[in-house]
Amino acid sequence: MKTLAFAAPGAMGAAVAAVLSQHGARVISPLSQRSADSQQRAHAAHIIDAPEAALCDADIIFSIVPPEFALSWAQQMAPHLQAAARKPLYVDCNAISPETLQQVAAVIEATGTPFVDGAIIGLPPGEQNPDGPRFWFSGPHASQLAELSDLGLRVRIMSAENGAASALKMSYAGINKGITLLVSAMLINASRVGAAEALHEEMTESQPQILKRMKKAAPDMLPKAWRWAAEMDEIATLNQGELATDRLYQALGEVCRQLAADRRGDQRLSDLLAAFFQPDAESARAD
Amino acid sequence: MKTLAFAAPGAMGAAVAAVLSQHGARVISPLSQRSADSQQRAHAAHIIDAPEAALCDADIIFSIVPPEFALSWAQQMAPHLQAAARKPLYVDCNAISPETLQQVAAVIEATGTPFVDGAIIGLPPGEQNPDGPRFWFSGPHASQLAELSDLGLRVRIMSAENGAASALKMSYAGINKGITLLVSAMLINASRVGAAEALHEEMTESQPQILKRMKKAAPDMLPKAWRWAAEMDEIATLNQGELATDRLYQALGEVCRQLAADRRGDQRLSDLLAAFFQPDAESARAD
């Protein structure tokens, strides 16, 4: 039986662990310092408590943590990995730039531990996403992870170096979230000058797919705007000096922060955005 | 019979003029200094040659010119309008920001001529767009243009001030063209690090509408990137200091200029973008 270790039993980690344990794997994670809620979620996913040092005994360690902890968690694990006689495979699945990923890889590889760049795209497995997200892996050891498909995961091996899976995840998020932010900003701008109803009608006729997408995506984004800001900043580092995507995503990060500040303040911008999609506005629009 | 004047017999102007003359209107425009091609196009659209001073005898003057000439053409017409005993309705239909629109309005209104803010959204009427584009009008005199629907145009009157139609057009272009530029930039970034095939597969599964849209929009955009740059710069001025859309669209303008420069140079970026959509890449992508 495979033993798989998770850095933490977060929403994604616990949901993935549940699939793995349902398929016969043994799943371990440090639980003792977690909240009662997290411990309950971990218990439901059949995750077994283990101290960080013991994670090295697993076949594979998955790092699935908030992106800003990807590097520090690797640094925390490094002494344990260094000391381990038999090295597990360390897979970083976090939403970090290829640049940050290379830093994490350097920390792990210095301990003699094989490293894989991973990217999880999609919602956690569960009611909203019965098929689960797709797991993309790149780097010289990526092909070892093909067997995870026997444990219920949707696995894709990229024939590309470390950094490629991270770049894939960043590019995908840059497209998906970038569209939501860019369109939201324009809808707010149009609303401020009395062009909301006309823009709604125009989009109904000539951009129905984008309108439909935004009707769900804009209200979903608002409460997450603050968290998205850090992700946009990370995407801004994807640039290698050839295209102004650094400035583009820095500006999108700033839009996130402005929307988050508005939400904590008088909510004028988020009210304009919400009003754009309201049925009243639809029925009252110019004809 | 209505007489309608056009600033110039451009692609949009001539196609609209053809619809109007088919519906019984008399259409005039200055033709004498035009190229043989333009004169032939004007002739086919039943446009009658008239000097600029004579345009004031029309019921309505449509300014449909390259955006950078919207203000200078208004300034050129101002003395004629000033001198006219009976003032026509002057409609600016150009892709300009509300700010520039207000400058044009000030020039025209100073001559005692009633002014309407107009926006044309969609391709010129013709084989590719049999229903024709939509004509949006705002400002205190906009309702006078409702009768244009009897002459074959799709007219929408906005109950909003001058500037609203321009803001509508800018916002719409900001959404439509902004999506194309943002996604193109991310596709190029992903391609540069070997993640193109994976991103294509991921989008095929989870973003099929955006992928389909981009397959047409990206190659259509490349030859126009230089012209789009000026439009992105204009959209950047929509900002009123509340959202970082100024920096967002300045960055998109820069992406346009970089893509245009690449096209004139070694075409490395545009080749990467083209390769992303190529059937070969599709069949060879990771599985």
HADDOCK unambig.tbl for C-alpha pairs under 7 A between the chains (distance, minus, plus):
assign (segid A and resid 156 and name CA) (segid B and resid 287 and name CA) 6.31 0.50 0.50
assign (segid A and resid 157 and name CA) (segid B and resid 286 and name CA) 6.94 0.50 0.50
assign (segid A and resid 158 and name CA) (segid B and resid 198 and name CA) 6.90 0.50 0.50
assign (segid A and resid 158 and name CA) (segid B and resid 286 and name CA) 6.16 0.50 0.50
assign (segid A and resid 160 and name CA) (segid B and resid 194 and name CA) 6.08 0.50 0.50
assign (segid A and resid 164 and name CA) (segid B and resid 193 and name CA) 5.92 0.50 0.50
assign (segid A and resid 164 and name CA) (segid B and resid 194 and name CA) 6.19 0.50 0.50
assign (segid A and resid 164 and name CA) (segid B and resid 195 and name CA) 5.53 0.50 0.50
assign (segid A and resid 167 and name CA) (segid B and resid 190 and name CA) 6.11 0.50 0.50
assign (segid A and resid 167 and name CA) (segid B and resid 195 and name CA) 6.84 0.50 0.50
assign (segid A and resid 168 and name CA) (segid B and resid 190 and name CA) 6.17 0.50 0.50
assign (segid A and resid 168 and name CA) (segid B and resid 195 and name CA) 5.57 0.50 0.50
assign (segid A and resid 168 and name CA) (segid B and resid 199 and name CA) 6.10 0.50 0.50
assign (segid A and resid 171 and name CA) (segid B and resid 186 and name CA) 5.41 0.50 0.50
assign (segid A and resid 171 and name CA) (segid B and resid 190 and name CA) 6.09 0.50 0.50
assign (segid A and resid 174 and name CA) (segid B and resid 186 and name CA) 6.82 0.50 0.50
assign (segid A and resid 175 and name CA) (segid B and resid 183 and name CA) 5.53 0.50 0.50
assign (segid A and resid 175 and name CA) (segid B and resid 186 and name CA) 6.68 0.50 0.50
assign (segid A and resid 179 and name CA) (segid B and resid 179 and name CA) 6.10 0.50 0.50
assign (segid A and resid 183 and name CA) (segid B and resid 175 and name CA) 5.52 0.50 0.50
assign (segid A and resid 185 and name CA) (segid B and resid 245 and name CA) 6.86 0.50 0.50
assign (segid A and resid 186 and name CA) (segid B and resid 171 and name CA) 5.40 0.50 0.50
assign (segid A and resid 186 and name CA) (segid B and resid 174 and name CA) 6.80 0.50 0.50
assign (segid A and resid 186 and name CA) (segid B and resid 175 and name CA) 6.69 0.50 0.50
assign (segid A and resid 190 and name CA) (segid B and resid 167 and name CA) 6.10 0.50 0.50
assign (segid A and resid 190 and name CA) (segid B and resid 168 and name CA) 6.17 0.50 0.50
assign (segid A and resid 190 and name CA) (segid B and resid 171 and name CA) 6.10 0.50 0.50
assign (segid A and resid 193 and name CA) (segid B and resid 164 and name CA) 5.92 0.50 0.50
assign (segid A and resid 194 and name CA) (segid B and resid 160 and name CA) 6.07 0.50 0.50
assign (segid A and resid 194 and name CA) (segid B and resid 164 and name CA) 6.18 0.50 0.50
assign (segid A and resid 195 and name CA) (segid B and resid 164 and name CA) 5.50 0.50 0.50
assign (segid A and resid 195 and name CA) (segid B and resid 167 and name CA) 6.82 0.50 0.50
assign (segid A and resid 195 and name CA) (segid B and resid 168 and name CA) 5.57 0.50 0.50
assign (segid A and resid 198 and name CA) (segid B and resid 158 and name CA) 6.88 0.50 0.50
assign (segid A and resid 199 and name CA) (segid B and resid 168 and name CA) 6.10 0.50 0.50
assign (segid A and resid 243 and name CA) (segid B and resid 255 and name CA) 5.84 0.50 0.50
assign (segid A and resid 243 and name CA) (segid B and resid 258 and name CA) 6.42 0.50 0.50
assign (segid A and resid 244 and name CA) (segid B and resid 251 and name CA) 5.99 0.50 0.50
assign (segid A and resid 244 and name CA) (segid B and resid 254 and name CA) 6.25 0.50 0.50
assign (segid A and resid 244 and name CA) (segid B and resid 255 and name CA) 5.56 0.50 0.50
assign (segid A and resid 245 and name CA) (segid B and resid 185 and name CA) 6.86 0.50 0.50
assign (segid A and resid 247 and name CA) (segid B and resid 251 and name CA) 5.73 0.50 0.50
assign (segid A and resid 248 and name CA) (segid B and resid 248 and name CA) 5.44 0.50 0.50
assign (segid A and resid 248 and name CA) (segid B and resid 251 and name CA) 5.05 0.50 0.50
assign (segid A and resid 248 and name CA) (segid B and resid 252 and name CA) 6.67 0.50 0.50
assign (segid A and resid 251 and name CA) (segid B and resid 244 and name CA) 5.98 0.50 0.50
assign (segid A and resid 251 and name CA) (segid B and resid 247 and name CA) 5.73 0.50 0.50
assign (segid A and resid 251 and name CA) (segid B and resid 248 and name CA) 5.05 0.50 0.50
assign (segid A and resid 252 and name CA) (segid B and resid 248 and name CA) 6.66 0.50 0.50
assign (segid A and resid 254 and name CA) (segid B and resid 244 and name CA) 6.26 0.50 0.50
assign (segid A and resid 255 and name CA) (segid B and resid 243 and name CA) 5.84 0.50 0.50
assign (segid A and resid 255 and name CA) (segid B and resid 244 and name CA) 5.56 0.50 0.50
assign (segid A and resid 258 and name CA) (segid B and resid 243 and name CA) 6.44 0.50 0.50
assign (segid A and resid 286 and name CA) (segid B and resid 157 and name CA) 6.75 0.50 0.50
assign (segid A and resid 286 and name CA) (segid B and resid 158 and name CA) 5.93 0.50 0.50
assign (segid A and resid 287 and name CA) (segid B and resid 156 and name CA) 6.13 0.50 0.50
